[in-house]
Each structure stands twice: as structure tokens, then as C-alpha cells.
């Protein structure tokens, strides 16, 4: 069913057209819900940056969130992360990274963001409640980054970063006739549109009406930077590991939204992949599936690594990738915009 829908969402064929009445219903109900929540939105005492998407599936929000968090820390900010915590049984109260940074406690993506950035994290489906809990536990936090919070309009935001990939807006239709959570014109209200592309992948053809006078557009491509052997915790620069491994054949496994993009990155970096293994997003790599792979290194994503449990399969290596932006100056612009927002905020304890 998933493959069938993904194929239908690439064009406006018969199946997509058949599902249009459901899309109209979804669009109407979704717009009403978003407006209702926005009218009661909670305003945080510190600036809020939302990183999200209108396209269903993995677009690359996590590396963008990490890049934003690290850039703000380097510029003197004290960021905190709030997220839904998908994949973990959160319960009625928010969970904090102070109480444990494991994927089982926070969810895989928040756990990865916390591990990479060191920023405090709070997770709960109600992002405003997560934000209040985080700010209470960490009063030094002076900017909040909401990971995957674009449609959570109950939390007021100051700046929005929408992330898409090579699919662009797909066939331009809402779920279930297309891959969109919101109409394409929603892009106009964002501050930045980051398009995550694989090596040599061309940018999508987005209609001009969705971008003219709209967000500042940036292309992001990921390149391998470091690699960690899970069993020994040996951490190496990617170039060092490649020189040691030479042209040794490898396998790769990924439980992310777009596994093929991870595999394409590895091949572009010179890795010979004899087998690839796709796992449903947010699911742990099954041990039995690993046993079926041939000998030699098995390369996985950091998101998959945080879900692996000891004892680790000795073949597992986690590949950490660094983003390369077409316009690196956008992070300086983000910093300047946030400082302007913070200057207009009343004192926290006024």
C-alpha cells in the first residue's frame, strides 16, 4: 500500500484523482483545526524557531535542527529543543533529557539531537507544555527550537524553517491524494525553505506562485564526516576510515524516511555497497535482518545507532554526515533575526 501511494503521489493519475474527495475533507478539517489552535497559541517568553515540513515522509528535518542548534550555540545562544517524542511512550507529563537521553526515553530523533548537540531536550505531544517544562528546568535557555512542529500551531513561533527534499511538493495535492499536509501556498509564510538533496540530485520544480516573495531558499546536501564503530566506540574521520578500508565491500542499513538517500550518499563517497537494507522509519534494525547480510562492515545512520542495544553487532559502523549549504550565510541571518525578536521580548521575570 505504501509503495502504491508513493507512486501515485508522483503525478496526478487515476488513483490520486479517485482520492481527491478525501483530500478535500482532510484539507477542510485540518485547516479548521490549525486555525482553532492558532487562536489559542501560547507565546513563549523566549524566541521560538520551528523546523518542519508540509511533505509527508523524511525530508531531513533532523540534520537541519542539529545545524541550527550548533550554529546558535556557536553564536552565544543557549538553545533548548522541544519535540513530540515519536517512538517513545511519553505519558501525561513531558520527559526531559536530564532524566535520560536514550531513544526509549525521548524518541529516536530527539535522542540523536541531544547526543550530537548536548542541548537540553523536552518531549511531549503538547509542545507548549514541553516548552514550559524545559524552560523551568533550564532557565538559561534563551531560544527554543521546535523539531517537527510546523503544524503544531498551539505553540506560537517567531521564525519558520520548512524542509523539503527532491520531491518538492509532489503532485501538489493534500493527503491522501498527494503527499502534502498543507497546501503548497503554505511555503509562502516560511522564513527559509531548505531543500535537502542527494549528491547530483537536481532541485525540484516548485511552482513560482509558491515561492515568489516567499522564503529564502537554500539547498542542503549531506557528506560523510565521521564514522563510529559501535562495539568499540572507535571514532574516526571519514577520510581516515576510507583509507583504512580502501575498496572493501560494505552493506548498509537505514530505518529513516528516505533510506535510498543515505545509500546514495555512501556510493557518492566511494563506498561499494553489496547489499542494502531498508527498515521502516523509527523502527530498530532487527537482529535477524543483520544476520542475513554478508560479512564486512555494515554502515548505518546515527538515528539507527541510538536504537541499537548492547552487545552491538561488531560489523556496525555509524556514519555521521555534515550538511553543506548552498548559502552558509543563512545561519548568520537567522542569528540576526532572532536577536531582533529577543530585543522586543519583555524580561523573562517581568
C-alpha positions in Angstrom: 0.0 0.0 0.0 2.8 2.4 0.9 4.6 1.8 -2.4 1.4 2.2 -4.3 0.7 5.6 -2.7 4.2 6.8 -3.1 3.9 6.1 -6.8 0.5 7.8 -7.1 1.8 10.9 -5.3 4.4 11.5 -8.0 1.7 12.5 -10.5 -1.9 13.2 -10.8 -3.0 9.8 -12.0 -6.2 7.8 -11.6 -5.7 6.7 -8.0 -4.7 10.2 -6.9 -7.8 11.7 -8.6 -10.0 9.0 -7.0 -8.8 10.0 -3.6 -9.4 13.7 -4.2 -12.7 13.9 -2.2 -10.9 12.6 0.9 -8.2 15.2 0.3 -10.8 18.0 0.3 -12.2 16.6 3.5 -8.8 16.3 5.1 -7.9 19.9 4.0 -11.0 21.4 5.4 -10.8 19.7 8.8 -7.0 20.3 9.0 -7.3 24.0 8.2 -10.1 24.4 10.8 -8.0 22.6 13.5 -4.9 24.7 12.7 -6.8 27.9 12.9 -8.5 27.0 16.1 -5.2 26.1 17.8 -3.5 29.2 16.5 -6.1 31.5 18.1 -5.2 30.0 21.5 -1.5 29.7 20.8 0.9 30.0 23.8 3.6 32.6 23.4 6.9 31.5 24.9 9.0 34.1 26.9 11.9 33.4 24.5 12.2 33.3 20.7 10.9 30.1 19.1 12.2 28.7 15.8 10.1 25.9 14.2 11.7 23.4 11.9 9.1 21.3 10.0 7.7 20.3 6.6 4.5 20.1 4.6 5.6 17.0 2.8 5.0 13.6 4.4 8.0 11.4 5.0 11.6 12.0 5.8 12.8 15.3 4.3 15.8 15.9 6.5 14.5 17.9 9.4 16.9 16.4 11.9 20.2 17.5 10.3 18.7 21.0 9.8 17.7 21.1 13.5 21.1 20.0 14.5 22.8 22.5 12.3 20.6 25.4 13.6 21.3 24.3 17.2 25.0 24.1 16.7 25.1 27.4 14.8 23.2 29.2 17.6 25.4 27.8 20.3 28.5 29.0 18.4 27.0 32.5 18.3 26.4 32.6 22.0 22.8 31.4 22.4 21.6 28.7 24.8 19.2 26.7 22.8 16.7 24.1 24.0 14.9 21.5 21.9 11.3 20.6 22.1 9.8 17.7 20.1 6.8 15.3 20.1 9.0 12.3 21.0 7.7 10.0 18.4 8.5 6.3 19.1 8.6 6.7 22.9 5.6 6.2 25.3 5.7 9.7 26.7 2.7 9.7 29.1 0.9 12.7 30.6 4.0 14.7 31.6 6.9 15.9 29.4 10.1 13.9 29.5 13.4 15.7 29.9 16.9 14.7 28.6 18.0 15.3 32.2 16.2 12.1 33.1 17.8 10.0 30.3 19.0 10.6 26.8 18.0 7.1 25.4 15.8 6.7 22.4 13.4 4.6 24.5 13.0 7.7 26.8 12.9 10.6 24.3 12.3 9.0 20.9 15.0 8.4 18.3 15.3 11.8 16.7 15.2 13.9 20.0 17.8 11.4 21.5 20.0 11.9 18.5 19.7 15.7 18.6 20.6 15.7 22.3 23.5 13.3 21.8 25.0 15.4 19.0 24.4 18.9 20.3 24.3 18.5 24.1 21.3 20.8 24.2 18.6 20.1 26.7 15.5 18.4 25.2 11.9 18.1 26.4 9.4 15.9 24.6 5.6 15.8 24.7 2.8 15.9 22.0 1.8 19.3 23.5 4.8 21.4 22.6 3.8 24.3 24.8 3.8 22.0 27.8 7.2 20.7 26.8 8.5 24.2 26.4 7.2 25.3 29.8 8.9 22.2 31.4 12.1 22.8 29.6 12.3 26.5 30.5 11.5 25.7 34.1 14.3 23.1 34.3 16.8 25.2 32.3 16.3 28.9 33.0 19.4 29.7 31.0 17.7 28.5 27.7 17.1 31.7 25.7 15.8 30.3 22.4 13.6 27.2 21.7 13.9 25.1 18.6 10.7 23.1 17.9 11.7 20.0 15.9 8.9 18.9 13.6 6.4 21.4 14.9 5.1 23.2 11.8 1.5 22.0 12.1 1.5 22.4 16.0 0.0 25.9 15.9 -0.9 25.8 19.6 2.7 27.0 20.1 3.4 30.5 18.7 6.5 30.8 16.7 8.7 33.7 15.6 10.6 32.1 12.7 9.8 29.1 10.5 12.2 26.8 8.6 10.5 24.4 6.2 12.5 21.5 4.9 11.7 19.6 1.7 13.6 17.2 -0.5 13.9 16.4 -4.2 10.2 15.5 -4.3 9.3 19.2 -3.9 5.5 19.3 -3.4 5.0 16.0 -5.2 1.7 16.2 -7.2 0.7 19.3 -5.2 -2.3 17.6 -3.6 -3.1 17.0 0.1 -3.3 13.7 1.8 -4.4 11.1 0.8 -4.4 12.1 -2.9 -1.0 13.6 -2.5 1.9 13.8 -0.1 1.1 17.2 1.4 0.0 18.0 5.0 -0.8 21.6 3.9 -1.3 23.3 0.6 1.7 24.4 -1.5 1.0 28.1 -0.7 1.9 27.4 2.9 5.6 27.7 1.7 5.0 31.5 1.3 4.7 32.0 5.0 8.0 30.4 5.9 11.2 32.4 6.5 13.5 29.8 5.0 13.0 26.8 2.6 15.8 24.3 2.9 15.8 21.7 0.1 17.7 18.5 1.1 19.1 16.9 -2.0 21.3 13.9 -2.6 24.6 14.3 -4.4 24.0 15.4 -8.0 20.2 15.4 -7.5 18.6 18.4 -9.2 16.4 20.8 -7.3 12.6 20.2 -7.6 10.5 22.3 -9.9 8.4 24.3 -7.3 5.6 26.5 -8.8 6.6 30.1 -8.8 3.4 31.0 -7.1 4.5 29.1 -4.0 7.9 30.8 -3.7 7.8 34.3 -5.3 8.3 36.8 -2.5 8.3 33.9 -0.1 11.1 32.2 1.9 14.8 32.5 1.4 15.8 29.3 -0.4 18.8 27.1 0.5 20.0 23.7 -0.8 21.4 21.3 1.7 23.5 18.2 0.8 25.0 15.8 3.3 28.5 14.5 3.2 30.1 11.8 5.4 32.2 13.5 8.1 33.0 10.9 10.8 32.3 7.2 11.5 32.0 5.3 14.8 32.4 1.6 15.4 29.6 0.9 17.8 31.1 -2.1 19.6 34.5 -0.4 20.4 33.3 3.2 20.3 36.3 3.9 18.0 35.6 7.2 16.3 37.4 8.2 13.1 37.3 10.9 10.5 35.6 9.6 7.3 38.7 10.1 5.2 40.8 8.0 7.7 38.3 5.2 7.7 38.1 5.2 3.9 41.9 5.0 3.6 41.9 2.0 6.0 39.1 0.2 4.3 40.2 1.0 0.8 37.6 -0.5 -1.6 36.3 -3.1 0.8 32.7 -4.0 0.0 30.2 -3.0 2.6 26.5 -3.3 3.4 24.2 -0.5 4.6 21.0 -0.4 6.6 18.7 2.5 7.3 15.5 3.0 9.2 14.8 6.6 8.1 12.2 8.3 6.0 14.3 8.1 2.8 16.8 5.2 3.1 17.9 5.5 -0.5 19.2 9.0 0.1 21.6 7.6 2.7 22.7 4.8 0.4 23.2 7.3 -2.5 25.4 9.5 -0.2 27.6 6.5 0.6 28.0 5.5 -3.0 28.9 9.0 -4.0 31.6 9.0 -1.3 33.1 5.9 -2.9 31.7 3.1 -0.9 30.9 -0.2 -2.7 27.6 -1.4 -1.3 27.0 -5.1 -1.9 23.7 -5.1 0.0 21.3 -2.5 1.3 18.6 -3.0 3.9 15.5 -0.7 4.2 13.8 -0.5 7.6 10.5 1.3 8.3 11.1 4.8 9.7 11.6 4.9 13.5 12.0 1.1 13.8 15.1 -0.6 15.2 17.1 -2.7 12.8 16.1 -6.3 13.5 19.0 -8.6 14.6 17.8 -11.3 12.3 17.9 -9.0 9.3 21.5 -8.1 10.2 22.4 -11.8 10.3 21.3 -12.2 6.7 23.8 -9.5 5.5 27.2 -10.7 4.2 30.4 -10.2 6.1 32.2 -6.9 6.2 31.2 -3.5 7.6 27.5 -2.6 7.9 27.1 1.2 7.7 24.1 2.7 9.5 22.8 6.2 10.3 23.2 7.8 13.7 19.4 7.7 14.1 19.6 3.9 13.8 22.6 3.8 16.1 20.7 5.4 19.0 18.2 2.5 18.8 20.8 -0.3 18.8 21.4 -2.1 22.1 24.4 -3.8 23.5 26.0 -6.1 22.8 26.5 -4.5 19.4 26.9 -6.4 16.2 30.7 -6.0 15.6 30.1 -5.1 12.0 28.1 -2.0 12.7 29.6 1.5 11.9 27.5 4.7 12.3 28.2 7.3 9.7 27.8 10.9 10.8 27.2 13.4 8.0 27.7 17.1 7.9 25.4 19.5 6.0 26.8 21.6 3.2 24.6 24.6 2.5 24.4 26.5 -0.8 24.2 29.7 1.2 26.0 29.3 4.6 25.2 32.9 5.4 21.6 32.0 6.1 22.6 30.9 9.7 24.0 34.4 10.3 20.8 35.9 9.1 18.9 33.5 11.4 21.0 34.8 14.3 20.3 38.4 13.5 16.6 37.8 13.1 16.5 36.1 16.5 18.4 38.9 18.2 15.8 41.4 16.9 13.0 39.2 18.2 14.7 38.8 21.6 15.1 42.6 21.9 11.3 43.0 21.6 10.5 40.4 24.2 9.7 41.6 27.7 12.1 40.5 30.5 11.5 36.8 31.5 10.5 37.6 35.1 8.8 41.0 34.5 
